[in-house]
Amino acid sequence: MVVNIESIIRDDLIDKTLHMSLATARDAKPWVCEVHFAYDKDLNLYFVSKTGTRHCRDISDNHHVSGNIVKQHLLTEAPSGLYFEGTAKQIEATTQDIDRFSLRLQRDAAQLSSQLVELNGKRMYKVSVSNWAIFGNFDGSGHVKHVIDWGKS
């Protein structure tokens, strides 16, 4: 059976999970945090966070990030999820970005808009994913890892 990795990413994993682990590094010191996220049709990932947090400070110095999105499961169930790597940057959120993020996470768009303009407030970040890898038993052949080069830089 041929595995359609993009379909699994979109339909089985990313759409059913609200938070991701995000890994950053600065001065050869790694950091991992959890953030709620949204995504667009090209599977770019978006999150909102205060600029003073460790991960946002790291991104301002080193835009390379990686992370994972793991589907919630019981102890008796096999895990499934994905790994990614790419680049992150702070963006000026458009109305479309705010609406997408608010709808996905069931947040108030007007409130988010006001938070994104506050001095020392929250900002939106975009992760442009360059590579994905999924793990799980998606084709009935057991728990395996599939990798896709997303073709982005």
ROBA-935469 format. One line per field, with one value per residue: residue in three letters; chain; x, y, z of N, C-alpha, C, CB in turn. Coordinates in nm, 3 decimals. Glycine has a CB too. Example, Ala and Ser with C-alpha at 12.3 -4.5 7.8 and 13.67 -1.06 7.14 Angstrom:
guvo	(ALA, SER)
donu	(A, A)
n.u	(1.319, 1.285)
n.v	(-0.569, -0.225)
n.w	(0.780, 0.708)
ca.u	(1.230, 1.367)
ca.v	(-0.450, -0.106)
ca.w	(0.780, 0.714)
c.u	(1.320, 1.290)
c.v	(-0.330, 0.003)
c.w	(0.780, 0.787)
cb.u	(1.131, 1.408)
cb.v	(-0.447, -0.060)
cb.w	(0.905, 0.572)
This chain:
guvo	(MET, VAL, VAL, ASN, ILE, GLU, SER, ILE, ILE, ARG, ASP, ASP, LEU, ILE, ASP, LYS, THR, LEU, HIS, MET, SER, LEU, ALA, THR, ALA, ARG, ASP, ALA, LYS, PRO, TRP, VAL, CYS, GLU, VAL, HIS, PHE, ALA, TYR, ASP, LYS, ASP, LEU, ASN, LEU, TYR, PHE, VAL, SER, LYS, THR, GLY, THR, ARG, HIS, CYS, ARG, ASP, ILE, SER, ASP, ASN, HIS, HIS, VAL, SER, GLY, ASN, ILE, VAL, LYS, GLN, HIS, LEU, LEU, THR, GLU, ALA, PRO, SER, GLY, LEU, TYR, PHE, GLU, GLY, THR, ALA, LYS, GLN, ILE, GLU, ALA, THR, THR, GLN, ASP, ILE, ASP, ARG, PHE, SER, LEU, ARG, LEU, GLN, ARG, ASP, ALA, ALA, GLN, LEU, SER, SER, GLN, LEU, VAL, GLU, LEU, ASN, GLY, LYS, ARG, MET, TYR, LYS, VAL, SER, VAL, SER, ASN, TRP, ALA, ILE, PHE, GLY, ASN, PHE, ASP, GLY, SER, GLY, HIS, VAL, LYS, HIS, VAL, ILE, ASP, TRP, GLY, LYS, SER)
donu	(A, A, A, A, A, A, A, A, A, A, A, A, A, A, A, A, A, A, A, A, A, A, A, A, A, A, A, A, A, A, A, A, A, A, A, A, A, A, A, A, A, A, A, A, A, A, A, A, A, A, A, A, A, A, A, A, A, A, A, A, A, A, A, A, A, A, A, A, A, A, A, A, A, A, A, A, A, A, A, A, A, A, A, A, A, A, A, A, A, A, A, A, A, A, A, A, A, A, A, A, A, A, A, A, A, A, A, A, A, A, A, A, A, A, A, A, A, A, A, A, A, A, A, A, A, A, A, A, A, A, A, A, A, A, A, A, A, A, A, A, A, A, A, A, A, A, A, A, A, A, A, A, A)
n.u	(0.084, 0.061, 0.166, 0.015, 0.169, 0.130, -0.151, -0.197, -0.065, -0.226, -0.500, -0.510, -0.341, -0.243, -0.478, -0.620, -0.500, -0.412, -0.189, 0.167, 0.500, 0.776, 1.100, 1.384, 1.699, 1.981, 2.297, 2.414, 2.249, 1.977, 1.612, 1.279, 0.933, 0.575, 0.323, 0.011, -0.131, -0.201, -0.267, -0.198, -0.315, -0.087, 0.044, 0.203, 0.293, 0.146, 0.184, 0.112, 0.274, 0.436, 0.685, 0.898, 0.942, 1.141, 1.160, 1.082, 1.275, 1.495, 1.431, 1.455, 1.728, 1.814, 1.669, 1.611, 1.414, 1.260, 1.027, 0.747, 0.430, 0.203, -0.045, -0.301, -0.328, -0.422, -0.257, -0.261, -0.270, -0.103, 0.134, 0.107, 0.223, 0.397, 0.710, 0.887, 1.087, 1.214, 1.194, 1.142, 0.965, 0.881, 0.574, 0.372, 0.056, -0.210, -0.557, -0.671, -0.488, -0.531, -0.803, -0.796, -0.636, -0.787, -1.034, -0.958, -0.860, -1.070, -1.091, -1.143, -1.147, -1.133, -1.030, -0.780, -0.667, -0.636, -0.452, -0.228, -0.131, -0.055, 0.191, 0.483, 0.340, 0.172, 0.281, 0.248, 0.381, 0.533, 0.595, 0.779, 0.773, 1.022, 1.079, 0.905, 0.829, 0.657, 0.520, 0.389, 0.129, 0.018, -0.039, -0.098, 0.121, 0.266, 0.438, 0.595, 0.830, 0.791, 0.926, 0.916, 1.040, 0.972, 1.035, 1.077, 1.252)
n.v	(-0.119, 0.219, 0.503, 0.811, 1.072, 1.351, 1.368, 1.224, 1.392, 1.626, 1.534, 1.332, 1.403, 1.685, 1.833, 1.738, 1.806, 2.046, 2.165, 2.209, 2.090, 2.298, 2.348, 2.539, 2.714, 2.882, 3.025, 2.771, 2.640, 2.445, 2.463, 2.378, 2.419, 2.433, 2.526, 2.660, 2.614, 2.716, 2.657, 2.699, 2.658, 2.571, 2.435, 2.584, 2.676, 2.851, 3.048, 3.217, 3.427, 3.583, 3.827, 3.833, 3.578, 3.282, 3.113, 3.288, 3.489, 3.332, 3.268, 3.519, 3.545, 3.309, 3.161, 2.898, 2.618, 2.332, 2.066, 1.885, 1.727, 1.554, 1.316, 1.285, 1.003, 0.693, 0.504, 0.241, 0.253, 0.277, 0.533, 0.818, 1.064, 1.362, 1.495, 1.799, 2.035, 2.363, 2.713, 2.997, 3.303, 3.627, 3.777, 4.031, 4.011, 3.941, 4.018, 3.784, 3.593, 3.625, 3.561, 3.290, 3.171, 3.231, 3.104, 2.833, 2.779, 2.851, 3.114, 3.460, 3.678, 3.961, 4.022, 3.892, 4.043, 4.292, 4.221, 4.169, 4.414, 4.547, 4.717, 4.546, 4.315, 4.022, 3.847, 3.732, 3.440, 3.274, 2.954, 2.824, 2.528, 2.296, 2.026, 1.724, 1.451, 1.156, 0.940, 0.624, 0.374, 0.373, 0.243, -0.016, -0.182, -0.184, 0.003, 0.263, 0.501, 0.772, 0.991, 1.318, 1.545, 1.866, 2.060, 2.329, 2.625)
n.w	(0.000, -0.089, 0.083, 0.137, 0.229, 0.261, 0.276, 0.511, 0.693, 0.671, 0.711, 0.910, 1.121, 1.166, 1.161, 1.374, 1.610, 1.854, 1.969, 1.947, 1.989, 2.000, 1.898, 1.963, 1.935, 2.075, 2.094, 2.109, 2.287, 2.344, 2.336, 2.425, 2.378, 2.429, 2.206, 2.096, 1.773, 1.434, 1.085, 0.732, 0.388, 0.258, 0.447, 0.621, 0.947, 1.222, 1.514, 1.823, 2.046, 2.329, 2.270, 2.446, 2.543, 2.589, 2.356, 2.150, 2.167, 2.101, 1.833, 1.716, 1.700, 1.576, 1.320, 1.256, 1.324, 1.482, 1.542, 1.687, 1.635, 1.800, 1.796, 2.034, 2.250, 2.405, 2.667, 2.588, 2.316, 1.999, 1.934, 1.713, 1.490, 1.389, 1.278, 1.222, 1.039, 0.986, 0.912, 1.119, 1.169, 1.294, 1.211, 1.054, 1.133, 0.918, 0.853, 0.759, 0.861, 1.138, 1.156, 1.070, 1.271, 1.501, 1.446, 1.423, 1.683, 1.838, 1.941, 2.028, 1.768, 1.760, 2.011, 1.994, 1.786, 1.915, 2.112, 1.959, 1.886, 2.110, 2.302, 2.386, 2.379, 2.255, 1.960, 1.621, 1.472, 1.199, 1.078, 0.828, 0.683, 0.595, 0.584, 0.652, 0.867, 0.931, 1.182, 1.269, 1.243, 0.959, 0.722, 0.776, 0.798, 1.025, 1.283, 1.148, 1.004, 0.786, 0.546, 0.406, 0.174, 0.175, -0.003, 0.037, 0.138)
ca.u	(0.000, 0.135, 0.124, 0.009, 0.216, 0.064, -0.288, -0.190, -0.032, -0.342, -0.628, -0.503, -0.257, -0.238, -0.612, -0.678, -0.414, -0.412, -0.061, 0.288, 0.627, 0.861, 1.239, 1.467, 1.833, 2.059, 2.426, 2.433, 2.165, 1.844, 1.494, 1.155, 0.812, 0.448, 0.243, -0.106, -0.096, -0.292, -0.191, -0.263, -0.330, 0.047, 0.095, 0.285, 0.239, 0.139, 0.158, 0.114, 0.347, 0.498, 0.820, 0.999, 0.960, 1.269, 1.156, 1.076, 1.409, 1.581, 1.397, 1.507, 1.871, 1.834, 1.535, 1.592, 1.334, 1.206, 0.922, 0.662, 0.287, 0.170, -0.188, -0.328, -0.360, -0.421, -0.137, -0.276, -0.270, 0.025, 0.140, 0.127, 0.249, 0.489, 0.822, 0.909, 1.193, 1.192, 1.238, 1.034, 0.986, 0.769, 0.506, 0.262, -0.061, -0.317, -0.691, -0.687, -0.408, -0.600, -0.927, -0.759, -0.588, -0.900, -1.132, -0.901, -0.843, -1.192, -1.056, -1.209, -1.059, -1.114, -0.939, -0.647, -0.619, -0.591, -0.331, -0.115, -0.080, -0.011, 0.334, 0.532, 0.236, 0.192, 0.302, 0.227, 0.499, 0.506, 0.698, 0.780, 0.826, 1.102, 1.074, 0.812, 0.842, 0.545, 0.541, 0.265, 0.088, -0.078, -0.070, -0.120, 0.243, 0.336, 0.480, 0.709, 0.853, 0.792, 0.984, 0.888, 1.110, 0.864, 1.081, 1.080, 1.375)
ca.v	(0.000, 0.344, 0.597, 0.950, 1.141, 1.481, 1.344, 1.186, 1.514, 1.716, 1.479, 1.245, 1.451, 1.829, 1.886, 1.682, 1.841, 2.191, 2.221, 2.147, 2.117, 2.380, 2.349, 2.650, 2.712, 3.005, 3.008, 2.626, 2.594, 2.414, 2.492, 2.324, 2.471, 2.396, 2.639, 2.630, 2.653, 2.706, 2.630, 2.743, 2.554, 2.525, 2.372, 2.670, 2.674, 2.983, 3.049, 3.349, 3.421, 3.709, 3.838, 3.816, 3.439, 3.224, 3.065, 3.403, 3.550, 3.242, 3.283, 3.647, 3.525, 3.190, 3.133, 2.754, 2.553, 2.199, 2.038, 1.771, 1.734, 1.416, 1.293, 1.231, 0.861, 0.622, 0.424, 0.114, 0.278, 0.314, 0.677, 0.865, 1.207, 1.409, 1.583, 1.896, 2.135, 2.476, 2.843, 3.075, 3.448, 3.708, 3.838, 4.124, 3.927, 3.997, 3.981, 3.642, 3.517, 3.634, 3.482, 3.148, 3.132, 3.241, 3.001, 2.702, 2.763, 2.901, 3.237, 3.581, 3.745, 4.101, 4.022, 3.859, 4.161, 4.395, 4.171, 4.172, 4.551, 4.601, 4.728, 4.432, 4.213, 3.901, 3.862, 3.609, 3.383, 3.178, 2.852, 2.769, 2.392, 2.247, 1.880, 1.657, 1.306, 1.107, 0.808, 0.558, 0.259, 0.433, 0.157, -0.151, -0.262, -0.165, 0.138, 0.302, 0.643, 0.814, 1.125, 1.390, 1.672, 1.956, 2.141, 2.472, 2.663)
ca.w	(0.000, -0.095, 0.186, 0.095, 0.350, 0.275, 0.321, 0.653, 0.768, 0.672, 0.756, 1.027, 1.230, 1.194, 1.181, 1.497, 1.723, 1.873, 2.011, 1.896, 2.057, 1.914, 1.944, 1.917, 1.995, 2.068, 2.161, 2.127, 2.397, 2.291, 2.416, 2.371, 2.442, 2.368, 2.160, 2.014, 1.637, 1.320, 0.963, 0.610, 0.285, 0.222, 0.570, 0.706, 1.083, 1.285, 1.657, 1.885, 2.172, 2.367, 2.215, 2.552, 2.582, 2.547, 2.218, 2.058, 2.167, 2.023, 1.691, 1.665, 1.675, 1.495, 1.268, 1.234, 1.429, 1.456, 1.638, 1.659, 1.660, 1.832, 1.819, 2.168, 2.246, 2.533, 2.688, 2.518, 2.172, 1.938, 1.904, 1.576, 1.489, 1.287, 1.309, 1.115, 1.054, 0.898, 0.961, 1.183, 1.176, 1.340, 1.097, 1.077, 1.107, 0.837, 0.899, 0.725, 0.959, 1.267, 1.145, 1.063, 1.403, 1.594, 1.415, 1.456, 1.827, 1.901, 2.014, 1.982, 1.672, 1.799, 2.126, 1.944, 1.712, 2.009, 2.179, 1.866, 1.868, 2.239, 2.325, 2.465, 2.381, 2.177, 1.816, 1.546, 1.409, 1.092, 1.053, 0.692, 0.700, 0.482, 0.584, 0.742, 0.884, 1.010, 1.240, 1.308, 1.162, 0.867, 0.608, 0.824, 0.798, 1.152, 1.323, 1.066, 0.982, 0.645, 0.537, 0.282, 0.156, 0.137, -0.116, 0.069, 0.209)
c.u	(0.089, 0.077, 0.127, 0.041, 0.145, -0.079, -0.290, -0.159, -0.157, -0.462, -0.621, -0.429, -0.276, -0.377, -0.675, -0.599, -0.405, -0.279, 0.055, 0.403, 0.714, 0.999, 1.313, 1.605, 1.897, 2.185, 2.450, 2.356, 2.024, 1.733, 1.373, 1.039, 0.690, 0.375, 0.121, -0.076, -0.216, -0.205, -0.269, -0.265, -0.196, 0.117, 0.206, 0.216, 0.246, 0.115, 0.169, 0.182, 0.404, 0.643, 0.929, 1.020, 1.091, 1.265, 1.151, 1.209, 1.506, 1.557, 1.452, 1.656, 1.899, 1.698, 1.510, 1.521, 1.303, 1.099, 0.850, 0.519, 0.244, 0.022, -0.207, -0.373, -0.356, -0.292, -0.142, -0.275, -0.129, 0.025, 0.151, 0.146, 0.343, 0.599, 0.833, 1.034, 1.167, 1.249, 1.117, 1.070, 0.861, 0.707, 0.407, 0.136, -0.165, -0.451, -0.716, -0.610, -0.481, -0.728, -0.897, -0.720, -0.704, -1.002, -1.081, -0.896, -0.961, -1.163, -1.132, -1.112, -1.032, -1.017, -0.796, -0.587, -0.565, -0.465, -0.209, -0.060, -0.034, 0.141, 0.377, 0.427, 0.274, 0.214, 0.277, 0.357, 0.455, 0.625, 0.679, 0.850, 0.901, 1.098, 0.975, 0.854, 0.724, 0.581, 0.407, 0.237, -0.022, -0.120, -0.089, 0.004, 0.323, 0.377, 0.607, 0.716, 0.860, 0.840, 0.945, 0.969, 1.008, 0.904, 1.078, 1.213, 1.342)
c.v	(0.125, 0.441, 0.739, 1.037, 1.275, 1.466, 1.307, 1.308, 1.601, 1.656, 1.400, 1.306, 1.600, 1.887, 1.840, 1.718, 1.993, 2.249, 2.142, 2.178, 2.190, 2.385, 2.465, 2.633, 2.849, 2.981, 2.862, 2.571, 2.570, 2.447, 2.431, 2.382, 2.416, 2.523, 2.587, 2.681, 2.644, 2.681, 2.681, 2.630, 2.496, 2.455, 2.452, 2.671, 2.813, 2.966, 3.192, 3.335, 3.560, 3.712, 3.816, 3.672, 3.385, 3.182, 3.181, 3.477, 3.464, 3.261, 3.413, 3.637, 3.410, 3.142, 2.984, 2.691, 2.409, 2.174, 1.910, 1.802, 1.589, 1.407, 1.232, 1.086, 0.804, 0.543, 0.292, 0.129, 0.311, 0.463, 0.702, 1.015, 1.243, 1.493, 1.682, 1.977, 2.245, 2.602, 2.919, 3.223, 3.514, 3.774, 3.944, 4.048, 4.002, 3.958, 3.833, 3.554, 3.512, 3.550, 3.333, 3.096, 3.129, 3.131, 2.863, 2.676, 2.815, 3.019, 3.354, 3.660, 3.890, 4.111, 3.991, 3.977, 4.267, 4.350, 4.183, 4.312, 4.615, 4.609, 4.617, 4.321, 4.091, 3.936, 3.728, 3.570, 3.282, 3.084, 2.801, 2.634, 2.350, 2.095, 1.831, 1.511, 1.263, 0.971, 0.753, 0.441, 0.305, 0.343, 0.011, -0.239, -0.247, -0.021, 0.176, 0.454, 0.669, 0.959, 1.187, 1.519, 1.768, 2.050, 2.289, 2.501, 2.756)
c.w	(0.000, 0.007, 0.129, 0.217, 0.368, 0.325, 0.470, 0.739, 0.781, 0.746, 0.886, 1.145, 1.261, 1.224, 1.313, 1.622, 1.733, 1.917, 1.955, 1.990, 1.957, 1.976, 1.880, 1.980, 1.978, 2.147, 2.199, 2.247, 2.344, 2.390, 2.348, 2.448, 2.370, 2.328, 2.086, 1.873, 1.544, 1.198, 0.843, 0.507, 0.241, 0.338, 0.637, 0.842, 1.143, 1.434, 1.706, 2.020, 2.203, 2.320, 2.320, 2.595, 2.527, 2.400, 2.117, 2.054, 2.086, 1.874, 1.635, 1.634, 1.577, 1.447, 1.241, 1.353, 1.387, 1.559, 1.607, 1.696, 1.679, 1.864, 1.958, 2.157, 2.388, 2.546, 2.611, 2.366, 2.123, 1.908, 1.754, 1.582, 1.378, 1.348, 1.194, 1.145, 0.953, 0.957, 1.016, 1.181, 1.229, 1.217, 1.145, 1.037, 1.025, 0.901, 0.874, 0.824, 1.094, 1.265, 1.145, 1.202, 1.503, 1.572, 1.457, 1.606, 1.908, 1.995, 1.954, 1.894, 1.711, 1.916, 2.082, 1.868, 1.805, 2.083, 2.089, 1.842, 1.999, 2.245, 2.420, 2.477, 2.301, 2.030, 1.750, 1.476, 1.305, 1.080, 0.911, 0.700, 0.575, 0.473, 0.687, 0.754, 0.971, 1.069, 1.285, 1.217, 1.066, 0.753, 0.648, 0.830, 0.927, 1.172, 1.249, 1.054, 0.832, 0.642, 0.402, 0.284, 0.098, 0.024, -0.090, 0.137, 0.323)
cb.u	(-0.096, 0.131, 0.215, -0.132, 0.366, 0.065, -0.353, -0.083, 0.082, -0.382, -0.682, -0.437, -0.113, -0.177, -0.700, -0.686, -0.273, -0.516, -0.053, 0.319, 0.696, 0.802, 1.309, 1.403, 1.921, 1.979, 2.434, 2.580, 2.165, 1.836, 1.475, 1.154, 0.811, 0.361, 0.326, -0.237, 0.017, -0.381, -0.160, -0.191, -0.402, 0.131, 0.145, 0.301, 0.316, 0.026, 0.256, -0.031, 0.460, 0.490, 0.839, 0.959, 0.842, 1.305, 1.037, 0.964, 1.462, 1.556, 1.245, 1.482, 1.943, 1.909, 1.514, 1.729, 1.203, 1.318, 0.825, 0.710, 0.206, 0.255, -0.247, -0.436, -0.261, -0.544, -0.118, -0.404, -0.368, 0.051, 0.257, 0.007, 0.305, 0.416, 0.957, 0.787, 1.334, 1.045, 1.308, 1.010, 1.024, 0.814, 0.433, 0.278, -0.123, -0.308, -0.799, -0.640, -0.268, -0.633, -1.003, -0.642, -0.478, -0.967, -1.163, -0.762, -0.717, -1.261, -0.903, -1.257, -1.120, -1.248, -0.986, -0.652, -0.732, -0.702, -0.351, -0.156, -0.188, -0.065, 0.371, 0.573, 0.106, 0.071, 0.446, 0.112, 0.594, 0.478, 0.689, 0.853, 0.711, 1.246, 1.213, 0.665, 0.980, 0.417, 0.641, 0.149, 0.039, -0.022, 0.040, -0.219, 0.330, 0.457, 0.501, 0.700, 0.983, 0.649, 1.139, 0.736, 1.238, 0.821, 1.000, 0.960, 1.476)
cb.v	(0.000, 0.404, 0.587, 0.987, 1.163, 1.555, 1.232, 1.076, 1.593, 1.750, 1.391, 1.116, 1.426, 1.903, 1.845, 1.531, 1.779, 2.228, 2.224, 2.195, 1.985, 2.522, 2.214, 2.789, 2.601, 3.130, 3.097, 2.595, 2.697, 2.268, 2.645, 2.169, 2.626, 2.309, 2.733, 2.696, 2.567, 2.837, 2.479, 2.868, 2.610, 2.641, 2.235, 2.817, 2.573, 3.068, 2.957, 3.407, 3.315, 3.730, 3.975, 3.896, 3.352, 3.102, 2.974, 3.499, 3.567, 3.095, 3.277, 3.759, 3.498, 3.077, 3.211, 2.685, 2.632, 2.088, 2.150, 1.647, 1.806, 1.364, 1.200, 1.316, 0.785, 0.529, 0.397, 0.047, 0.393, 0.231, 0.742, 0.825, 1.252, 1.488, 1.503, 1.988, 2.072, 2.493, 2.924, 3.027, 3.506, 3.816, 3.731, 4.260, 3.879, 3.947, 4.066, 3.615, 3.580, 3.781, 3.520, 3.126, 3.229, 3.376, 3.001, 2.689, 2.833, 2.788, 3.263, 3.667, 3.739, 4.167, 3.919, 3.735, 4.219, 4.427, 4.025, 4.111, 4.637, 4.516, 4.869, 4.479, 4.270, 3.806, 3.913, 3.625, 3.319, 3.250, 2.735, 2.867, 2.293, 2.294, 1.821, 1.669, 1.265, 1.097, 0.813, 0.657, 0.140, 0.558, 0.168, -0.216, -0.223, -0.255, 0.146, 0.237, 0.691, 0.798, 1.121, 1.420, 1.657, 2.037, 2.111, 2.514, 2.729)
cb.w	(0.123, -0.239, 0.311, 0.034, 0.343, 0.141, 0.238, 0.676, 0.697, 0.530, 0.649, 0.990, 1.196, 1.076, 1.066, 1.485, 1.707, 1.973, 2.164, 1.752, 2.110, 1.896, 1.913, 1.955, 1.932, 2.122, 2.286, 2.145, 2.515, 2.254, 2.435, 2.377, 2.442, 2.466, 2.068, 2.072, 1.585, 1.304, 0.948, 0.552, 0.164, 0.173, 0.540, 0.646, 1.171, 1.221, 1.733, 1.900, 2.167, 2.521, 2.153, 2.671, 2.534, 2.636, 2.197, 2.100, 2.313, 2.062, 1.671, 1.768, 1.805, 1.575, 1.142, 1.210, 1.457, 1.460, 1.644, 1.735, 1.543, 1.951, 1.708, 2.240, 2.153, 2.546, 2.836, 2.560, 2.138, 1.809, 1.977, 1.483, 1.621, 1.181, 1.329, 1.098, 1.034, 0.869, 0.849, 1.329, 1.038, 1.447, 1.013, 0.995, 1.238, 0.689, 0.829, 0.580, 0.977, 1.301, 1.018, 0.963, 1.452, 1.582, 1.265, 1.398, 1.872, 1.978, 2.011, 2.102, 1.533, 1.835, 2.231, 1.854, 1.626, 2.111, 2.221, 1.736, 1.805, 2.355, 2.382, 2.605, 2.330, 2.192, 1.785, 1.443, 1.514, 0.957, 1.158, 0.589, 0.730, 0.495, 0.611, 0.692, 0.949, 0.924, 1.357, 1.306, 1.253, 0.811, 0.505, 0.738, 0.680, 1.159, 1.476, 0.928, 1.054, 0.578, 0.553, 0.266, 0.062, 0.257, -0.235, 0.162, 0.115)
